[in-house]
């Protein structure tokens, strides 16, 4: 006979025979971590920059006198499909640097003719007569020439804000030294020599400015645009030696220390009753300082006044030859300065570098920096920095820098010995307790960065980091 099962018995929960874990935890001391924070990064820039003591809150960079003029980029305004050059931006041309007659500059801007080009179009050919200057509003243009053995060689890549053909505005016999081919579709504005001459004939001020430009002492410059030091070499006998002195810039740049601050607030009840096993105020302060240091590194990269991306010399900005960061691009960036200490790039950019190396069958170097293994190129570490921005077009930049005062490189600026200093260059000041029993602390750090000579920092711009479809 089959045994009968009581349905009611099946519904009864099993009787508990020991203390539950939920109840036991009421009497147990848990093991806990310190407060964690996702925002913390490696902050390689802060770690690798040599920090220079900056008394008085400012650092003056004295340099040799330089005649370098008009090496900036030209900006444009866009109205639908119509592109116009901003008249004052024509002052970025060496020929017009310092010319301030806005009316005449506006007339020159109106004479600029828009030209839209397509990818692969040859804009100018080497050896052809050059009768105009081209201002690139948008797009990438590759300049090539003929090498010593008759093969085609790449010269440079130009992009937004660059120009070519400036020598043609005054030289009636000028010819193109390079062939310019569009790599992408884009737009440029053209100012012909005839239009420039017409405006100059009607503007005596412009004529005087151009004549004065032609009389600049170019013969007394070295290849960096600095005032040359006269000297004699290889002579024999009693030769009269030239006198010389090293001239300095009369208005050197000064970097003032910037500041990042916040007010940390902690309730007295928290500080009094909940400080075991961890000090609540110390943990709050630790995380606040981490966030402040992250902001400090962001400003050192992106601040328009002293940030490295905005203060890199225009002559030290280059464009990739094909879009992605190839070994050739890294070599060109590396060779523009002596003693490069490090590359700095977004982690996604470093991944793109690895893909390009792998595609060519090249295994990247690795080296140990501060006890960590990092990728390297030609013995120079490639360090990650997620503060370098990525554009909506999935492009970013790679920085290469020489560091240190003795090497005429990039340096960090700070002042130590602050009142109530908590870390070098960072102070934590007690601000009192308000009527709501809130304790306040003012957390402050002062910092900046200085580029001692222009070639201490180089930037590879508009690097394509998106993965290409096979």
Secondary structure, DSSP 8 states (H G I E B T S, - for coil): ------HHHHHS-----S--HHHHTTTS---------TT----HHHHHS-EEE-GGGEEEE--B-B---SBS---EEEETTEEEE-GGGGGGBGGGTT---HHHHHHHHHH-EEEEE-TT-EEE-TTSB--EEEEEEES-EEEEEE-TTS-EEEEEEE-TT-EE-GGGGT-TT-B-SSEEEESS-EEEEEEEHHHHHHHHHT-HHHHHHHHHHHTS-GGGB-TTSBB------S--SS---------B-SS-EEEE-EEEEEEEEEEHHHHHHS-SSS-HHHHHHHHHHHHHHHHHHHHHHH-TTT-HHHHS-GGGEEE-SSSS--HHHHHHHHTTSSS--EEEE-HHHHHHHHHHHHHTT---EEEEETTEEEEEETTEEEEE-TTS---TTSEEEEEEE-B-TTTT-EEEEE----TTEEETTEEEEEEEE-TTSEEEEEEEEEEEEEESSGGGEEEEEEEE-S----
